[in-house]
């Protein structure tokens, strides 16, 4: 895992028996990961030669690439760290049409289309084993609520919110859903997962998932 934030996903995979390492440049995030119970946490970056060339078999890059100014060069660096046949599972946010102040506040450089991401990956030397959109059911809600309401002046841009307002938004986004909302999301998630696992094409979505292979 590279840039795994506070280590939530890394911890979940560790609990499932995966031998996984959290590589994260932010000290506070690394400390959170250790408090969460992660066995191996490395505070640093790939560029600092902490990871030996040709030593990594599998790597997770979840919502990281959009934070990198030169995404092609970053993937080339990862390519060098992977063992022959090594793979990356990566996710990125999709479609510039969904760009809002949330992306600016998060430090994103871009959102991707599938063809653009595939081009960047090939330029870095990777072959593409799988690529698809996902979270199709979130596309319209993000477009109309986050983007549309912000443009209409009905939603305050992320950079203009107070600390209390930001906290309230964060709590609302990550709170556990129940009732009809939870049931509807479960149905939509299961339906989409079924399409993804069967290799069917998802026409659009709020994110992209991709598996890249070295040589």
Secondary structure, DSSP 8 states (H G I E B T S, - for coil): -BS-TTSHHHHHHHHTT----EEES-HHHHHHHHHHT-S-EEES-GGGT-S-TT-EEEEEEES-GGG-SSHHHHHHHHHHHEEEEEEEEEEEEB-GGG--HHHHHHT----B-HHHHHHHHHHTTEEEEEEEEE-GGGHHHIIIIIIIHHHTTSS--GGG--HHHHHHHHHHHHS---HHHHHHHHHHHHHHHHHHHTT------SEEEEEEEE-
